[in-house]
């Protein structure tokens, strides 16, 4: 036995090697106490202020019986308290459970009953919904409500600020192993009921590094703005990796996305990096004079859903010289798996790039064998950012990890340089007369029609071919929508005959989840 083994307490060594995001905040507060960490509307909090409030909240939850491994549900619109709640749970060793603020009470109730939280943190605007959703829920030891909405939050609720004021701000000394769960992130539910992806502290810290490397993010003078809600994995992750470098995160208010206000914010705050979904970028690029504003952008990025070629070209034209990154991934991967670097954005337009550091990817057939270059298959992953599994769903977990790789459900193809392009979701692929039809390919063709503003393609029953494509279109001009024949003829020149749609449905808008992805299961219900 070596002298080191004889004299070293292995528990102490393990603790010294850890750095969760709760500890990252404490580190940033020591290095940059006066720097603005988070800004929301007229509120600004320094790293020192944020660190103290997070400690107070962690102690308040601890005093109310919340322990390591307990779940802390957070049901709020975007605001500073959301970030405080997440980091307090991390610091305490509890598991944060973000709840989508767009859900109705029955949907919130499903998540609460599945996660069984010990604490529920709500804001004044959602207090009544939370109160309805938690009826009959057992095990809650703390309900904290912001904005004085104690009565609306239901029995046993307390005021958030009063709870923080009543505790000692002295730092907590809690050892939280990096392998412990940090978040249960409920998936977006594009195919039905959401599942809770369990992400560890190690998952998230590694993912932060994975995101920073391809974008060259390292300086503490960074200013970040995201168009995603903070309950979404993309919104959460942006905050986490800018915290690691000591940057400033500008939190955008929830609902009513106003592209003009966003452009004003980009200029006023001298934002260096921002992330929006394609539909938001389309609106931002349409703001009059946006290209002439005095912006400080070092990079722009997009993701969460497939970007039509027209949007990508418009982004390149509007922000020439600003590197454009596609950050692709999914909740179960913590989330980024592939990145298309700025220097390849135009040359490889439409690609999601190549796998990031710490992510290994393969494109496989239904038997798990790698497909040849240029062939379509499902992309599967492994590496330290893969989730721990689905919360209390062992069968779904086992199915998704078949063969020792995480199965994404994304159908992709790699070119001869290794750049990956997404062509469909496995559950959305249309099989017509024995031929595979990938919706993304058909959507890209229809998107170029001048009368089409937005497009989604779904499979519908057909008496001869079993299933054929149906084009669901939001017209550029509601008074002059494209006709079915116009769309079919447009596709006939761009696609093989069996890929063209056989029907057309015109709608006012496409149903989307919080990350901007079209909910095709809802479209199928509507069309049916």
Helices and strands as residue ranges (DSSP letters): H 3-7, H 10-16, H 21-31, E 36-40, E 43-46, H 47-63, E 71-75, H 80-92, E 95-98, H 105-115, E 119-122, H 127-133, E 142-145, E 157-159, H 160-165, E 181-186, E 196-200, H 201-215, E 223-226, H 233-244, E 248-251, H 259-268, E 273-276, H 278-285, G 290-292, E 299-302, H 309-318, E 323-330, G 331-333, E 335-340, G 342-344, E 354-355, E 360-364, E 377-382, E 389-390, H 394-400, G 402-404, E 406-414, E 420-425, E 430-432, E 435-437, H 439-447, E 452-462, E 466-475, H 484-492, G 497-499, E 503-506, H 520-527
